[in-house]
Amino acid sequence: MTAEKLTTDIGGEPAGPVPREHRDALFWEKQMIATFNLLQVKKLVVTDEFRRTVEEMPADYYKNSTFYGRRLDGIVQLLIEKGIVDEAALEERTRAILAAGTRDHV
């Protein structure tokens, strides 16, 4: 029996050079990590279930996303699954923010 390889299982595969440049985290990245930590302290999310949401991402999406982008998407997916965030309301709010041009990140 062979276990299915997860998108996140990249050990031993060629991946090119490891980026070594330092950049400070953007405000939203810091806020996202702080929010995740608070959700864990309040026992609303567990690391293992969060990791599952990241591991279930389609391979192309995972590879083309960023460290913080994958984490944000995983947290959002988990909060939607748990009924803490309403997906339709989130999509509507996201469209409004993008339409207003108020994004503060690249």
C-alpha positions, 0 to 999 in steps of 0.5 A: 500500500502506497501513501498518497503524496501530499502537495506539501511533501517536497522533501528530496525534490529539486526546488532551486535555490533557497531565497536568502534575502530578508524582508520585514513582515507586512502589517497584514502578515503580522496581524494574520499570525497574531489572529491565528495565535489568538484563535489557538489560545481560545481553542477555536482552531487546532494546529493539525486541522489548520495544517490539513487545510494547507495540505489539501490545497491544489498543488499548482495553487500551493506552489504559486502562493506565498508562505503567508498567503498559504497560511491566510488561505488555510485559516480562512478555509478553516474558519469557513468550515467551522461556521465562524466566518460566512463565506458569502459575506467574506467574498462580498467584503473582499470585492468591496476592498479590492474595488476601493483599491485599499489593499496594503500589500503586493 
